[in-house]
Amino acid sequence: MKALIAFLLWCLLLAVSWPLALLALVLWPLVWLLTLPLRLLGIAVDAVFGLLRAVLTLPARLLGGGR
């Protein structure tokens, strides 16, 4: 669904300003490559927080608390 919305927005931009739409089409892979390390960092930080949560809630889960 996101891809369809992005495509429709790009078509609208193409109708309004075709040079800007072509520039966006050319620059999109570069933007994707530049944001890739930030996404990987976000995944790593999420994993660390998940590990910390699991370690901190381990005693309660072992004693039968929670579900």
PDBQT receptor file of N, H, CA, C and O in Angstrom, charges set to zero:
ATOM      1  N   MET A   1       0.825  -1.193   0.000  1.00  0.00    +0.000 N 
ATOM      2  CA  MET A   1       0.000   0.000   0.000  1.00  0.00    +0.000 C 
ATOM      3  C   MET A   1       0.866   1.253   0.000  1.00  0.00    +0.000 C 
ATOM      4  O   MET A   1       0.544   2.246  -0.652  1.00  0.00    +0.000 OA
ATOM      5  N   LYS A   2       1.990   1.190   0.753  1.00  0.00    +0.000 N 
ATOM      6  H   LYS A   2       2.251   0.383   1.283  1.00  0.00    +0.000 HD
ATOM      7  CA  LYS A   2       2.895   2.342   0.785  1.00  0.00    +0.000 C 
ATOM      8  C   LYS A   2       3.480   2.631  -0.593  1.00  0.00    +0.000 C 
ATOM      9  O   LYS A   2       3.632   3.786  -0.992  1.00  0.00    +0.000 OA
ATOM     10  N   ALA A   3       3.802   1.562  -1.307  1.00  0.00    +0.000 N 
ATOM     11  H   ALA A   3       3.678   0.625  -0.983  1.00  0.00    +0.000 HD
ATOM     12  CA  ALA A   3       4.389   1.736  -2.631  1.00  0.00    +0.000 C 
ATOM     13  C   ALA A   3       3.392   2.386  -3.593  1.00  0.00    +0.000 C 
ATOM     14  O   ALA A   3       3.768   3.212  -4.425  1.00  0.00    +0.000 OA
ATOM     15  N   LEU A   4       2.132   2.008  -3.469  1.00  0.00    +0.000 N 
ATOM     16  H   LEU A   4       1.827   1.338  -2.792  1.00  0.00    +0.000 HD
ATOM     17  CA  LEU A   4       1.107   2.591  -4.333  1.00  0.00    +0.000 C 
ATOM     18  C   LEU A   4       0.931   4.081  -4.041  1.00  0.00    +0.000 C 
ATOM     19  O   LEU A   4       0.808   4.891  -4.960  1.00  0.00    +0.000 OA
ATOM     20  N   ILE A   5       0.919   4.431  -2.766  1.00  0.00    +0.000 N 
ATOM     21  H   ILE A   5       1.018   3.773  -2.019  1.00  0.00    +0.000 HD
ATOM     22  CA  ILE A   5       0.792   5.841  -2.394  1.00  0.00    +0.000 C 
ATOM     23  C   ILE A   5       2.001   6.630  -2.871  1.00  0.00    +0.000 C 
ATOM     24  O   ILE A   5       1.861   7.742  -3.380  1.00  0.00    +0.000 OA
ATOM     25  N   ALA A   6       3.194   6.053  -2.707  1.00  0.00    +0.000 N 
ATOM     26  H   ALA A   6       3.308   5.149  -2.294  1.00  0.00    +0.000 HD
ATOM     27  CA  ALA A   6       4.405   6.729  -3.165  1.00  0.00    +0.000 C 
ATOM     28  C   ALA A   6       4.377   6.921  -4.686  1.00  0.00    +0.000 C 
ATOM     29  O   ALA A   6       4.779   7.969  -5.192  1.00  0.00    +0.000 OA
ATOM     30  N   PHE A   7       3.906   5.918  -5.398  1.00  0.00    +0.000 N 
ATOM     31  H   PHE A   7       3.579   5.067  -4.987  1.00  0.00    +0.000 HD
ATOM     32  CA  PHE A   7       3.825   6.024  -6.852  1.00  0.00    +0.000 C 
ATOM     33  C   PHE A   7       2.824   7.095  -7.279  1.00  0.00    +0.000 C 
ATOM     34  O   PHE A   7       3.084   7.868  -8.201  1.00  0.00    +0.000 OA
ATOM     35  N   LEU A   8       1.684   7.133  -6.601  1.00  0.00    +0.000 N 
ATOM     36  H   LEU A   8       1.472   6.505  -5.852  1.00  0.00    +0.000 HD
ATOM     37  CA  LEU A   8       0.681   8.150  -6.937  1.00  0.00    +0.000 C 
ATOM     38  C   LEU A   8       1.185   9.558  -6.635  1.00  0.00    +0.000 C 
ATOM     39  O   LEU A   8       0.923  10.491  -7.393  1.00  0.00    +0.000 OA
ATOM     40  N   LEU A   9       1.905   9.709  -5.531  1.00  0.00    +0.000 N 
ATOM     41  H   LEU A   9       2.118   8.951  -4.915  1.00  0.00    +0.000 HD
ATOM     42  CA  LEU A   9       2.490  11.019  -5.219  1.00  0.00    +0.000 C 
ATOM     43  C   LEU A   9       3.541  11.408  -6.256  1.00  0.00    +0.000 C 
ATOM     44  O   LEU A   9       3.647  12.574  -6.636  1.00  0.00    +0.000 OA
ATOM     45  N   TRP A  10       4.317  10.425  -6.708  1.00  0.00    +0.000 N 
ATOM     46  H   TRP A  10       4.231   9.478  -6.399  1.00  0.00    +0.000 HD
ATOM     47  CA  TRP A  10       5.321  10.719  -7.725  1.00  0.00    +0.000 C 
ATOM     48  C   TRP A  10       4.647  11.112  -9.044  1.00  0.00    +0.000 C 
ATOM     49  O   TRP A  10       5.118  12.012  -9.740  1.00  0.00    +0.000 OA
ATOM     50  N   CYS A  11       3.544  10.435  -9.383  1.00  0.00    +0.000 N 
ATOM     51  H   CYS A  11       3.162   9.704  -8.817  1.00  0.00    +0.000 HD
ATOM     52  CA  CYS A  11       2.803  10.799 -10.603  1.00  0.00    +0.000 C 
ATOM     53  C   CYS A  11       2.250  12.213 -10.501  1.00  0.00    +0.000 C 
ATOM     54  O   CYS A  11       2.251  12.957 -11.482  1.00  0.00    +0.000 OA
ATOM     55  N   LEU A  12       1.781  12.581  -9.322  1.00  0.00    +0.000 N 
ATOM     56  H   LEU A  12       1.780  11.976  -8.525  1.00  0.00    +0.000 HD
ATOM     57  CA  LEU A  12       1.299  13.942  -9.116  1.00  0.00    +0.000 C 
ATOM     58  C   LEU A  12       2.442  14.941  -9.272  1.00  0.00    +0.000 C 
ATOM     59  O   LEU A  12       2.278  15.990  -9.894  1.00  0.00    +0.000 OA
ATOM     60  N   LEU A  13       3.587  14.612  -8.711  1.00  0.00    +0.000 N 
ATOM     61  H   LEU A  13       3.720  13.759  -8.205  1.00  0.00    +0.000 HD
ATOM     62  CA  LEU A  13       4.756  15.481  -8.870  1.00  0.00    +0.000 C 
ATOM     63  C   LEU A  13       5.185  15.550 -10.326  1.00  0.00    +0.000 C 
ATOM     64  O   LEU A  13       5.608  16.605 -10.798  1.00  0.00    +0.000 OA
ATOM     65  N   LEU A  14       5.083  14.448 -11.034  1.00  0.00    +0.000 N 
ATOM     66  H   LEU A  14       4.740  13.590 -10.650  1.00  0.00    +0.000 HD
ATOM     67  CA  LEU A  14       5.422  14.430 -12.454  1.00  0.00    +0.000 C 
ATOM     68  C   LEU A  14       4.500  15.347 -13.247  1.00  0.00    +0.000 C 
ATOM     69  O   LEU A  14       4.939  16.032 -14.171  1.00  0.00    +0.000 OA
ATOM     70  N   ALA A  15       3.232  15.358 -12.887  1.00  0.00    +0.000 N 
ATOM     71  H   ALA A  15       2.875  14.801 -12.137  1.00  0.00    +0.000 HD
ATOM     72  CA  ALA A  15       2.281  16.217 -13.591  1.00  0.00    +0.000 C 
ATOM     73  C   ALA A  15       2.520  17.689 -13.280  1.00  0.00    +0.000 C 
ATOM     74  O   ALA A  15       2.299  18.548 -14.133  1.00  0.00    +0.000 OA
ATOM     75  N   VAL A  16       2.971  17.983 -12.060  1.00  0.00    +0.000 N 
ATOM     76  H   VAL A  16       3.150  17.285 -11.367  1.00  0.00    +0.000 HD
ATOM     77  CA  VAL A  16       3.176  19.375 -11.656  1.00  0.00    +0.000 C 
ATOM     78  C   VAL A  16       4.526  19.883 -12.134  1.00  0.00    +0.000 C 
ATOM     79  O   VAL A  16       4.625  20.968 -12.708  1.00  0.00    +0.000 OA
ATOM     80  N   SER A  17       5.564  19.092 -11.892  1.00  0.00    +0.000 N 
ATOM     81  H   SER A  17       5.483  18.211 -11.426  1.00  0.00    +0.000 HD
ATOM     82  CA  SER A  17       6.914  19.531 -12.252  1.00  0.00    +0.000 C 
ATOM     83  C   SER A  17       7.743  18.311 -12.658  1.00  0.00    +0.000 C 
ATOM     84  O   SER A  17       8.290  17.610 -11.806  1.00  0.00    +0.000 OA
ATOM     85  N   TRP A  18       7.829  18.068 -13.958  1.00  0.00    +0.000 N 
ATOM     86  H   TRP A  18       7.385  18.637 -14.650  1.00  0.00    +0.000 HD
ATOM     87  CA  TRP A  18       8.531  16.868 -14.405  1.00  0.00    +0.000 C 
ATOM     88  C   TRP A  18      10.037  16.888 -14.131  1.00  0.00    +0.000 C 
ATOM     89  O   TRP A  18      10.597  15.820 -13.882  1.00  0.00    +0.000 OA
ATOM     90  N   PRO A  19      10.738  18.045 -14.163  1.00  0.00    +0.000 N 
ATOM     91  CA  PRO A  19      12.169  17.984 -13.829  1.00  0.00    +0.000 C 
ATOM     92  C   PRO A  19      12.411  17.584 -12.368  1.00  0.00    +0.000 C 
ATOM     93  O   PRO A  19      13.343  16.837 -12.066  1.00  0.00    +0.000 OA
ATOM     94  N   LEU A  20      11.571  18.085 -11.478  1.00  0.00    +0.000 N 
ATOM     95  H   LEU A  20      10.814  18.691 -11.723  1.00  0.00    +0.000 HD
ATOM     96  CA  LEU A  20      11.706  17.733 -10.073  1.00  0.00    +0.000 C 
ATOM     97  C   LEU A  20      11.381  16.260  -9.847  1.00  0.00    +0.000 C 
ATOM     98  O   LEU A  20      12.019  15.604  -9.024  1.00  0.00    +0.000 OA
ATOM     99  N   ALA A  21      10.408  15.743 -10.561  1.00  0.00    +0.000 N 
ATOM    100  H   ALA A  21       9.890  16.276 -11.230  1.00  0.00    +0.000 HD
ATOM    101  CA  ALA A  21      10.054  14.329 -10.437  1.00  0.00    +0.000 C 
ATOM    102  C   ALA A  21      11.186  13.431 -10.937  1.00  0.00    +0.000 C 
ATOM    103  O   ALA A  21      11.480  12.404 -10.325  1.00  0.00    +0.000 OA
ATOM    104  N   LEU A  22      11.812  13.810 -12.031  1.00  0.00    +0.000 N 
ATOM    105  H   LEU A  22      11.574  14.644 -12.527  1.00  0.00    +0.000 HD
ATOM    106  CA  LEU A  22      12.944  13.015 -12.532  1.00  0.00    +0.000 C 
ATOM    107  C   LEU A  22      14.140  13.090 -11.597  1.00  0.00    +0.000 C 
ATOM    108  O   LEU A  22      14.853  12.103 -11.416  1.00  0.00    +0.000 OA
ATOM    109  N   LEU A  23      14.362  14.259 -11.003  1.00  0.00    +0.000 N 
ATOM    110  H   LEU A  23      13.782  15.061 -11.150  1.00  0.00    +0.000 HD
ATOM    111  CA  LEU A  23      15.448  14.404 -10.029  1.00  0.00    +0.000 C 
ATOM    112  C   LEU A  23      15.182  13.528  -8.806  1.00  0.00    +0.000 C 
ATOM    113  O   LEU A  23      16.098  12.887  -8.291  1.00  0.00    +0.000 OA
ATOM    114  N   ALA A  24      13.944  13.499  -8.343  1.00  0.00    +0.000 N 
ATOM    115  H   ALA A  24      13.200  14.020  -8.762  1.00  0.00    +0.000 HD
ATOM    116  CA  ALA A  24      13.592  12.650  -7.209  1.00  0.00    +0.000 C 
ATOM    117  C   ALA A  24      13.781  11.180  -7.558  1.00  0.00    +0.000 C 
ATOM    118  O   ALA A  24      14.225  10.395  -6.720  1.00  0.00    +0.000 OA
ATOM    119  N   LEU A  25      13.451  10.809  -8.772  1.00  0.00    +0.000 N 
ATOM    120  H   LEU A  25      13.090  11.447  -9.453  1.00  0.00    +0.000 HD
ATOM    121  CA  LEU A  25      13.603   9.425  -9.212  1.00  0.00    +0.000 C 
ATOM    122  C   LEU A  25      15.074   9.015  -9.260  1.00  0.00    +0.000 C 
ATOM    123  O   LEU A  25      15.416   7.878  -8.934  1.00  0.00    +0.000 OA
ATOM    124  N   VAL A  26      15.938   9.937  -9.662  1.00  0.00    +0.000 N 
ATOM    125  H   VAL A  26      15.660  10.861  -9.927  1.00  0.00    +0.000 HD
ATOM    126  CA  VAL A  26      17.371   9.642  -9.749  1.00  0.00    +0.000 C 
ATOM    127  C   VAL A  26      18.015   9.635  -8.373  1.00  0.00    +0.000 C 
ATOM    128  O   VAL A  26      18.889   8.810  -8.106  1.00  0.00    +0.000 OA
ATOM    129  N   LEU A  27      17.596  10.546  -7.488  1.00  0.00    +0.000 N 
ATOM    130  H   LEU A  27      16.886  11.216  -7.705  1.00  0.00    +0.000 HD
ATOM    131  CA  LEU A  27      18.234  10.667  -6.180  1.00  0.00    +0.000 C 
ATOM    132  C   LEU A  27      17.717   9.667  -5.151  1.00  0.00    +0.000 C 
ATOM    133  O   LEU A  27      18.365   9.463  -4.124  1.00  0.00    +0.000 OA
ATOM    134  N   TRP A  28      16.565   9.036  -5.397  1.00  0.00    +0.000 N 
ATOM    135  H   TRP A  28      16.039   9.201  -6.231  1.00  0.00    +0.000 HD
ATOM    136  CA  TRP A  28      15.998   8.131  -4.405  1.00  0.00    +0.000 C 
ATOM    137  C   TRP A  28      16.940   6.981  -4.022  1.00  0.00    +0.000 C 
ATOM    138  O   TRP A  28      17.050   6.698  -2.829  1.00  0.00    +0.000 OA
ATOM    139  N   PRO A  29      17.621   6.304  -4.944  1.00  0.00    +0.000 N 
ATOM    140  CA  PRO A  29      18.551   5.243  -4.524  1.00  0.00    +0.000 C 
ATOM    141  C   PRO A  29      19.705   5.774  -3.669  1.00  0.00    +0.000 C 
ATOM    142  O   PRO A  29      20.174   5.084  -2.764  1.00  0.00    +0.000 OA
ATOM    143  N   LEU A  30      20.158   6.979  -3.948  1.00  0.00    +0.000 N 
ATOM    144  H   LEU A  30      19.777   7.539  -4.684  1.00  0.00    +0.000 HD
ATOM    145  CA  LEU A  30      21.235   7.547  -3.131  1.00  0.00    +0.000 C 
ATOM    146  C   LEU A  30      20.749   7.838  -1.715  1.00  0.00    +0.000 C 
ATOM    147  O   LEU A  30      21.469   7.589  -0.748  1.00  0.00    +0.000 OA
ATOM    148  N   VAL A  31      19.563   8.350  -1.591  1.00  0.00    +0.000 N 
ATOM    149  H   VAL A  31      18.978   8.552  -2.376  1.00  0.00    +0.000 HD
ATOM    150  CA  VAL A  31      18.993   8.614  -0.266  1.00  0.00    +0.000 C 
ATOM    151  C   VAL A  31      18.807   7.301   0.491  1.00  0.00    +0.000 C 
ATOM    152  O   VAL A  31      19.074   7.225   1.690  1.00  0.00    +0.000 OA
ATOM    153  N   TRP A  32      18.352   6.277  -0.212  1.00  0.00    +0.000 N 
ATOM    154  H   TRP A  32      18.135   6.339  -1.186  1.00  0.00    +0.000 HD
ATOM    155  CA  TRP A  32      18.177   4.966   0.412  1.00  0.00    +0.000 C 
ATOM    156  C   TRP A  32      19.506   4.430   0.931  1.00  0.00    +0.000 C 
ATOM    157  O   TRP A  32      19.571   3.894   2.037  1.00  0.00    +0.000 OA
ATOM    158  N   LEU A  33      20.571   4.574   0.133  1.00  0.00    +0.000 N 
ATOM    159  H   LEU A  33      20.518   5.010  -0.765  1.00  0.00    +0.000 HD
ATOM    160  CA  LEU A  33      21.883   4.102   0.564  1.00  0.00    +0.000 C 
ATOM    161  C   LEU A  33      22.419   4.892   1.751  1.00  0.00    +0.000 C 
ATOM    162  O   LEU A  33      23.082   4.330   2.623  1.00  0.00    +0.000 OA
ATOM    163  N   LEU A  34      22.138   6.182   1.790  1.00  0.00    +0.000 N 
ATOM    164  H   LEU A  34      21.599   6.639   1.082  1.00  0.00    +0.000 HD
ATOM    165  CA  LEU A  34      22.610   7.001   2.904  1.00  0.00    +0.000 C 
ATOM    166  C   LEU A  34      21.865   6.688   4.205  1.00  0.00    +0.000 C 
ATOM    167  O   LEU A  34      22.446   6.805   5.284  1.00  0.00    +0.000 OA
ATOM    168  N   THR A  35      20.611   6.299   4.124  1.00  0.00    +0.000 N 
ATOM    169  H   THR A  35      20.139   6.204   3.247  1.00  0.00    +0.000 HD
ATOM    170  CA  THR A  35      19.855   6.006   5.333  1.00  0.00    +0.000 C 
ATOM    171  C   THR A  35      19.988   4.554   5.791  1.00  0.00    +0.000 C 
ATOM    172  O   THR A  35      19.526   4.211   6.880  1.00  0.00    +0.000 OA
ATOM    173  N   LEU A  36      20.598   3.714   4.995  1.00  0.00    +0.000 N 
ATOM    174  H   LEU A  36      20.973   3.993   4.111  1.00  0.00    +0.000 HD
ATOM    175  CA  LEU A  36      20.750   2.305   5.357  1.00  0.00    +0.000 C 
ATOM    176  C   LEU A  36      21.526   2.113   6.667  1.00  0.00    +0.000 C 
ATOM    177  O   LEU A  36      21.080   1.335   7.509  1.00  0.00    +0.000 OA
ATOM    178  N   PRO A  37      22.658   2.780   6.875  1.00  0.00    +0.000 N 
ATOM    179  CA  PRO A  37      23.360   2.599   8.157  1.00  0.00    +0.000 C 
ATOM    180  C   PRO A  37      22.519   3.033   9.363  1.00  0.00    +0.000 C 
ATOM    181  O   PRO A  37      22.615   2.432  10.433  1.00  0.00    +0.000 OA
ATOM    182  N   LEU A  38      21.703   4.065   9.197  1.00  0.00    +0.000 N 
ATOM    183  H   LEU A  38      21.625   4.554   8.328  1.00  0.00    +0.000 HD
ATOM    184  CA  LEU A  38      20.863   4.509  10.308  1.00  0.00    +0.000 C 
ATOM    185  C   LEU A  38      19.792   3.473  10.632  1.00  0.00    +0.000 C 
ATOM    186  O   LEU A  38      19.462   3.262  11.799  1.00  0.00    +0.000 OA
ATOM    187  N   ARG A  39      19.256   2.835   9.616  1.00  0.00    +0.000 N 
ATOM    188  H   ARG A  39      19.524   3.006   8.668  1.00  0.00    +0.000 HD
ATOM    189  CA  ARG A  39      18.271   1.784   9.865  1.00  0.00    +0.000 C 
ATOM    190  C   ARG A  39      18.912   0.588  10.548  1.00  0.00    +0.000 C 
ATOM    191  O   ARG A  39      18.320  -0.007  11.448  1.00  0.00    +0.000 OA
ATOM    192  N   LEU A  40      20.128   0.230  10.121  1.00  0.00    +0.000 N 
ATOM    193  H   LEU A  40      20.609   0.714   9.390  1.00  0.00    +0.000 HD
ATOM    194  CA  LEU A  40      20.834  -0.881  10.771  1.00  0.00    +0.000 C 
ATOM    195  C   LEU A  40      21.147  -0.555  12.225  1.00  0.00    +0.000 C 
ATOM    196  O   LEU A  40      21.058  -1.426  13.090  1.00  0.00    +0.000 OA
ATOM    197  N   LEU A  41      21.511   0.686  12.499  1.00  0.00    +0.000 N 
ATOM    198  H   LEU A  41      21.584   1.394  11.797  1.00  0.00    +0.000 HD
ATOM    199  CA  LEU A  41      21.755   1.112  13.872  1.00  0.00    +0.000 C 
ATOM    200  C   LEU A  41      20.470   1.025  14.695  1.00  0.00    +0.000 C 
ATOM    201  O   LEU A  41      20.507   0.611  15.854  1.00  0.00    +0.000 OA
ATOM    202  N   GLY A  42      19.349   1.405  14.116  1.00  0.00    +0.000 N 
ATOM    203  H   GLY A  42      19.319   1.741  13.175  1.00  0.00    +0.000 HD
ATOM    204  CA  GLY A  42      18.068   1.296  14.810  1.00  0.00    +0.000 C 
ATOM    205  C   GLY A  42      17.714  -0.143  15.140  1.00  0.00    +0.000 C 
ATOM    206  O   GLY A  42      17.184  -0.421  16.216  1.00  0.00    +0.000 OA
ATOM    207  N   ILE A  43      17.998  -1.052  14.232  1.00  0.00    +0.000 N 
ATOM    208  H   ILE A  43      18.428  -0.826  13.358  1.00  0.00    +0.000 HD
ATOM    209  CA  ILE A  43      17.736  -2.469  14.489  1.00  0.00    +0.000 C 
ATOM    210  C   ILE A  43      18.621  -2.975  15.619  1.00  0.00    +0.000 C 
ATOM    211  O   ILE A  43      18.167  -3.738  16.470  1.00  0.00    +0.000 OA
ATOM    212  N   ALA A  44      19.887  -2.553  15.631  1.00  0.00    +0.000 N 
ATOM    213  H   ALA A  44      20.256  -1.933  14.939  1.00  0.00    +0.000 HD
ATOM    214  CA  ALA A  44      20.808  -2.982  16.684  1.00  0.00    +0.000 C 
ATOM    215  C   ALA A  44      20.389  -2.429  18.043  1.00  0.00    +0.000 C 
ATOM    216  O   ALA A  44      20.429  -3.149  19.041  1.00  0.00    +0.000 OA
ATOM    217  N   VAL A  45      19.991  -1.174  18.093  1.00  0.00    +0.000 N 
ATOM    218  H   VAL A  45      19.958  -0.589  17.283  1.00  0.00    +0.000 HD
ATOM    219  CA  VAL A  45      19.553  -0.582  19.358  1.00  0.00    +0.000 C 
ATOM    220  C   VAL A  45      18.289  -1.270  19.860  1.00  0.00    +0.000 C 
ATOM    221  O   VAL A  45      18.157  -1.523  21.057  1.00  0.00    +0.000 OA
ATOM    222  N   ASP A  46      17.367  -1.572  18.967  1.00  0.00    +0.000 N 
ATOM    223  H   ASP A  46      17.474  -1.367  17.994  1.00  0.00    +0.000 HD
ATOM    224  CA  ASP A  46      16.154  -2.286  19.351  1.00  0.00    +0.000 C 
ATOM    225  C   ASP A  46      16.493  -3.668  19.916  1.00  0.00    +0.000 C 
ATOM    226  O   ASP A  46      15.872  -4.112  20.882  1.00  0.00    +0.000 OA
ATOM    227  N   ALA A  47      17.462  -4.339  19.327  1.00  0.00    +0.000 N 
ATOM    228  H   ALA A  47      17.966  -3.978  18.542  1.00  0.00    +0.000 HD
ATOM    229  CA  ALA A  47      17.870  -5.654  19.816  1.00  0.00    +0.000 C 
ATOM    230  C   ALA A  47      18.497  -5.554  21.204  1.00  0.00    +0.000 C 
ATOM    231  O   ALA A  47      18.250  -6.409  22.055  1.00  0.00    +0.000 OA
ATOM    232  N   VAL A  48      19.297  -4.531  21.439  1.00  0.00    +0.000 N 
ATOM    233  H   VAL A  48      19.497  -3.836  20.748  1.00  0.00    +0.000 HD
ATOM    234  CA  VAL A  48      19.916  -4.345  22.756  1.00  0.00    +0.000 C 
ATOM    235  C   VAL A  48      18.841  -4.079  23.809  1.00  0.00    +0.000 C 
ATOM    236  O   VAL A  48      18.903  -4.639  24.904  1.00  0.00    +0.000 OA
ATOM    237  N   PHE A  49      17.865  -3.242  23.500  1.00  0.00    +0.000 N 
ATOM    238  H   PHE A  49      17.814  -2.787  22.611  1.00  0.00    +0.000 HD
ATOM    239  CA  PHE A  49      16.783  -2.983  24.451  1.00  0.00    +0.000 C 
ATOM    240  C   PHE A  49      15.952  -4.234  24.702  1.00  0.00    +0.000 C 
ATOM    241  O   PHE A  49      15.508  -4.466  25.826  1.00  0.00    +0.000 OA
ATOM    242  N   GLY A  50      15.742  -5.031  23.680  1.00  0.00    +0.000 N 
ATOM    243  H   GLY A  50      16.103  -4.842  22.766  1.00  0.00    +0.000 HD
ATOM    244  CA  GLY A  50      15.027  -6.292  23.862  1.00  0.00    +0.000 C 
ATOM    245  C   GLY A  50      15.791  -7.249  24.765  1.00  0.00    +0.000 C 
ATOM    246  O   GLY A  50      15.192  -7.927  25.599  1.00  0.00    +0.000 OA
ATOM    247  N   LEU A  51      17.103  -7.307  24.604  1.00  0.00    +0.000 N 
ATOM    248  H   LEU A  51      17.590  -6.756  23.926  1.00  0.00    +0.000 HD
ATOM    249  CA  LEU A  51      17.934  -8.157  25.461  1.00  0.00    +0.000 C 
ATOM    250  C   LEU A  51      17.901  -7.663  26.901  1.00  0.00    +0.000 C 
ATOM    251  O   LEU A  51      17.780  -8.461  27.830  1.00  0.00    +0.000 OA
ATOM    252  N   LEU A  52      18.008  -6.347  27.092  1.00  0.00    +0.000 N 
ATOM    253  H   LEU A  52      18.107  -5.699  26.337  1.00  0.00    +0.000 HD
ATOM    254  CA  LEU A  52      17.951  -5.800  28.445  1.00  0.00    +0.000 C 
ATOM    255  C   LEU A  52      16.599  -6.092  29.102  1.00  0.00    +0.000 C 
ATOM    256  O   LEU A  52      16.542  -6.438  30.282  1.00  0.00    +0.000 OA
ATOM    257  N   ARG A  53      15.536  -5.954  28.352  1.00  0.00    +0.000 N 
ATOM    258  H   ARG A  53      15.582  -5.673  27.393  1.00  0.00    +0.000 HD
ATOM    259  CA  ARG A  53      14.206  -6.245  28.894  1.00  0.00    +0.000 C 
ATOM    260  C   ARG A  53      14.094  -7.715  29.286  1.00  0.00    +0.000 C 
ATOM    261  O   ARG A  53      13.534  -8.044  30.331  1.00  0.00    +0.000 OA
ATOM    262  N   ALA A  54      14.628  -8.593  28.446  1.00  0.00    +0.000 N 
ATOM    263  H   ALA A  54      15.084  -8.326  27.597  1.00  0.00    +0.000 HD
ATOM    264  CA  ALA A  54      14.561 -10.024  28.745  1.00  0.00    +0.000 C 
ATOM    265  C   ALA A  54      15.378 -10.356  29.993  1.00  0.00    +0.000 C 
ATOM    266  O   ALA A  54      14.951 -11.168  30.814  1.00  0.00    +0.000 OA
ATOM    267  N   VAL A  55      16.543  -9.738  30.141  1.00  0.00    +0.000 N 
ATOM    268  H   VAL A  55      16.890  -9.078  29.474  1.00  0.00    +0.000 HD
ATOM    269  CA  VAL A  55      17.386 -10.008  31.307  1.00  0.00    +0.000 C 
ATOM    270  C   VAL A  55      16.743  -9.460  32.575  1.00  0.00    +0.000 C 
ATOM    271  O   VAL A  55      16.776 -10.111  33.619  1.00  0.00    +0.000 OA
ATOM    272  N   LEU A  56      16.162  -8.273  32.491  1.00  0.00    +0.000 N 
ATOM    273  H   LEU A  56      16.135  -7.744  31.643  1.00  0.00    +0.000 HD
ATOM    274  CA  LEU A  56      15.566  -7.664  33.681  1.00  0.00    +0.000 C 
ATOM    275  C   LEU A  56      14.265  -8.336  34.113  1.00  0.00    +0.000 C 
ATOM    276  O   LEU A  56      13.935  -8.332  35.299  1.00  0.00    +0.000 OA
ATOM    277  N   THR A  57      13.535  -8.905  33.182  1.00  0.00    +0.000 N 
ATOM    278  H   THR A  57      13.803  -8.909  32.219  1.00  0.00    +0.000 HD
ATOM    279  CA  THR A  57      12.280  -9.571  33.545  1.00  0.00    +0.000 C 
ATOM    280  C   THR A  57      12.449 -11.073  33.760  1.00  0.00    +0.000 C 
ATOM    281  O   THR A  57      11.473 -11.764  34.054  1.00  0.00    +0.000 OA
ATOM    282  N   LEU A  58      13.659 -11.586  33.620  1.00  0.00    +0.000 N 
ATOM    283  H   LEU A  58      14.452 -11.025  33.382  1.00  0.00    +0.000 HD
ATOM    284  CA  LEU A  58      13.884 -13.019  33.800  1.00  0.00    +0.000 C 
ATOM    285  C   LEU A  58      13.534 -13.499  35.207  1.00  0.00    +0.000 C 
ATOM    286  O   LEU A  58      12.859 -14.521  35.332  1.00  0.00    +0.000 OA
ATOM    287  N   PRO A  59      13.961 -12.807  36.287  1.00  0.00    +0.000 N 
ATOM    288  CA  PRO A  59      13.600 -13.321  37.622  1.00  0.00    +0.000 C 
ATOM    289  C   PRO A  59      12.090 -13.405  37.845  1.00  0.00    +0.000 C 
ATOM    290  O   PRO A  59      11.603 -14.364  38.444  1.00  0.00    +0.000 OA
ATOM    291  N   ALA A  60      11.350 -12.404  37.366  1.00  0.00    +0.000 N 
ATOM    292  H   ALA A  60      11.745 -11.625  36.880  1.00  0.00    +0.000 HD
ATOM    293  CA  ALA A  60       9.900 -12.430  37.548  1.00  0.00    +0.000 C 
ATOM    294  C   ALA A  60       9.283 -13.580  36.757  1.00  0.00    +0.000 C 
ATOM    295  O   ALA A  60       8.346 -14.225  37.227  1.00  0.00    +0.000 OA
ATOM    296  N   ARG A  61       9.796 -13.833  35.575  1.00  0.00    +0.000 N 
ATOM    297  H   ARG A  61      10.557 -13.309  35.193  1.00  0.00    +0.000 HD
ATOM    298  CA  ARG A  61       9.246 -14.926  34.770  1.00  0.00    +0.000 C 
ATOM    299  C   ARG A  61       9.592 -16.280  35.381  1.00  0.00    +0.000 C 
ATOM    300  O   ARG A  61       8.796 -17.216  35.308  1.00  0.00    +0.000 OA
ATOM    301  N   LEU A  62      10.782 -16.387  35.987  1.00  0.00    +0.000 N 
ATOM    302  H   LEU A  62      11.428 -15.626  36.047  1.00  0.00    +0.000 HD
ATOM    303  CA  LEU A  62      11.155 -17.655  36.623  1.00  0.00    +0.000 C 
ATOM    304  C   LEU A  62      10.322 -17.934  37.867  1.00  0.00    +0.000 C 
ATOM    305  O   LEU A  62      10.047 -19.091  38.184  1.00  0.00    +0.000 OA
ATOM    306  N   LEU A  63       9.917 -16.873  38.578  1.00  0.00    +0.000 N 
ATOM    307  H   LEU A  63      10.141 -15.933  38.321  1.00  0.00    +0.000 HD
ATOM    308  CA  LEU A  63       9.112 -17.053  39.794  1.00  0.00    +0.000 C 
ATOM    309  C   LEU A  63       7.626 -17.186  39.498  1.00  0.00    +0.000 C 
ATOM    310  O   LEU A  63       6.825 -17.315  40.423  1.00  0.00    +0.000 OA
ATOM    311  N   GLY A  64       7.252 -17.160  38.258  1.00  0.00    +0.000 N 
ATOM    312  H   GLY A  64       7.903 -17.056  37.506  1.00  0.00    +0.000 HD
ATOM    313  CA  GLY A  64       5.855 -17.377  37.880  1.00  0.00    +0.000 C 
ATOM    314  C   GLY A  64       5.052 -16.110  37.757  1.00  0.00    +0.000 C 
ATOM    315  O   GLY A  64       3.830 -16.172  37.621  1.00  0.00    +0.000 OA
ATOM    316  N   GLY A  65       5.684 -14.979  37.799  1.00  0.00    +0.000 N 
ATOM    317  H   GLY A  65       6.676 -14.928  37.910  1.00  0.00    +0.000 HD
ATOM    318  CA  GLY A  65       4.950 -13.733  37.645  1.00  0.00    +0.000 C 
ATOM    319  C   GLY A  65       4.613 -13.494  36.189  1.00  0.00    +0.000 C 
ATOM    320  O   GLY A  65       5.151 -14.159  35.304  1.00  0.00    +0.000 OA
ATOM    321  N   GLY A  66       3.754 -12.575  35.946  1.00  0.00    +0.000 N 
ATOM    322  H   GLY A  66       3.317 -12.034  36.665  1.00  0.00    +0.000 HD
ATOM    323  CA  GLY A  66       3.385 -12.271  34.558  1.00  0.00    +0.000 C 
ATOM    324  C   GLY A  66       2.348 -13.233  34.049  1.00  0.00    +0.000 C 
ATOM    325  O   GLY A  66       1.376 -13.522  34.748  1.00  0.00    +0.000 OA
ATOM    326  N   ARG A  67       2.529 -13.737  32.847  1.00  0.00    +0.000 N 
ATOM    327  H   ARG A  67       3.318 -13.502  32.279  1.00  0.00    +0.000 HD
ATOM    328  CA  ARG A  67       1.510 -14.594  32.218  1.00  0.00    +0.000 C 
ATOM    329  C   ARG A  67       1.678 -15.978  32.680  1.00  0.00    +0.000 C 
ATOM    330  O   ARG A  67       0.923 -16.861  32.272  1.00  0.00    +0.000 OA
TER     331      ARG A  67
